[in-house]
Amino acid sequence: MPGLNKRELTSKPLRMDSRMARDLERLSDYTGYSQNEIILMSIKKYLFENRGYFLRDMVEEKCLLRIEKEVRIMRGETHLKYGDMTVDVVKSENANGNINLYVATIRLRNKLGEIFYEDVQELDMSGKDWEYYKEFLYEVVMKYMDIDEPALKTYFREKFLYE
């Protein structure tokens, strides 16, 4: 497998029906791919087809880690755009000296660019508000984000390359 060295490989036991094993062997003979390559291609395809289960990982990587860094640690603001979703976290005008008070806005757009979902919340980024907001953001993405949106498809294709 190109791009992988021996220490990165993991062995997993695999059991299959004897008829499936024969068909796998025949497919390997027909295509010129090894049986292992066919199995790995199948797993990659299955992972991509079920990418909805990995949306939480995408939210963590593309949104929450950046908000953590730019807002909670650096005490700045952030304007994220990922595919059809934007998340803005800006300092609240009602802070009254509370440096942890921010306004978070989520917007989701349809294919025509029209906003079909918007939520605005004032959050204390140092307390429980942030923990609740993370879960809220996960739920919004899982419920409303289009899994076939081009930026998401690209993200998941790269995620499942494993090479």
N, C-alpha and C positions, 0 to 999 in steps of 0.2 A: 504494500500500500504506500504510494508516494506521500511524502510529507509527514509520515509518522515514524518515530524511531521506536526501538524495542521497548524502552521503559514506559512509553505512553500507551501501549497496548494492554488490554484486559481480556482475559479469556472468560467466556460464559458458556456453561453447558447448554446444549441444545438437544431436545428430543423431538422427533417428528414421526408421523405415521410412515410405515415402510413404503406405501404407494407414493406419498409425497417425496420421500427420499429418492425413489426411482425417477420421478418426474423432475426433481431438481438436478439429478445427474444427467438426464437427457437434455434438459434446457442448457446445462453447462456445456455439453457436447455440441449442441446446435449453435450456441452463441459465441463460444470461445471464452466466455467469462468463467472464472473458477466458481465453484459452489459457494465459497466464502464471499466472493464479490457479489454474487446474486443475492445472498442473504443480507449483506450489508446494504445493498441498494434498496432492497425491500423495506428494511427497517428505517432507512432515511426517508423513504417515500411515506411510510406510515406515520413517522414523527411529524413530517411536514403537513400531512393531511389532518392531523390532530393537534395542530399548533395552537388552537384555542386554549388548551390546557396550560400553555406556556406564556399566556398573556401577562400573568403576574410577574414573571421574570423580566419581560420587556418593560413593564411599568417601573419595576425596581431599577433596572439598568438605565433606561432612557429618561426617566423623570425624577424618581425619588432620590437617587444618589446625587443628581445635580442640584436639586432643591436643598438637600442636606448640606452640600458643600457651599453653595452660593448664598443661601439664606441663613441656615442655622449656624454655620461655622463662620462664614465671612461677614455675616450681618448685612448682606446686600439685598438685591432684588434679582429676580430671574424671569425671563420670558422664553418659554419653551414652545417649540413647534415641532410636532412629530406627526407626519402624515396629515390627517384631517383634524387633529386635535391640537389645541393650544392651551397651555397652562401658564398663567401669569401670577407671580407672587410678588406683591409690592408692599412697601411700608404703609401702614394704616394712617390716615389723617387724624383718626381719633385716638392715637397712641397715648397722649398725655404722659409722656416720659417713659412709657413701656417700650423698650427697644425690641421686644419679642412679639409685638402685635403687628400682624400683616393681614392683607386682604388677598385671598386666593381665588382666582377665576379660572374656570374650565369652560372651554368652548369646543363643541364638535360641529363640523360642517359636513353637509352631504356632498354628493358628486358635483352639484351645481355651485358649490361654494357658499350655500346658505346655511346660517347657523340653525341647527335643529335642537341643540341642547346647550344650555348655559347655566352655570351655577356660580354664585358669588358668596364667599363665606369669609368672615373675619376670624382669624386664628391667633391663638397665643402659641407661637412656635416652640416655646420652652416646656410646655406642659402636655396634658392629655389631648388637647386639641389636635396636635400634630399626629399623634398615634391614631386618633379617630379619623383624621383627614386622609391618612395613608390608606386605610381600609375603604373609605368612601371612594377615593380615586380608583382603587382596584375594581370596586363594584361598578363604577361608571364605565370604565374601559371594557369590562367583561360584558356589560349589558348593551352598550351603544356603539362601540368601535367596530368598524367593518374589517373583519379578519382578512378580506381580500383587497384591502387598500394597498396601493403599490409600495409605500414605505414599510408597511408591516410584512408584506410578502418578501421584500428584499431582506429585511431584518431576519426573518425566519429561514430563508434560504441560506444566508450566511451562518446562522446559528447551527443549522443542521448539516453543514458541510463536513465537519470533523476532519479536515485535512489541512 
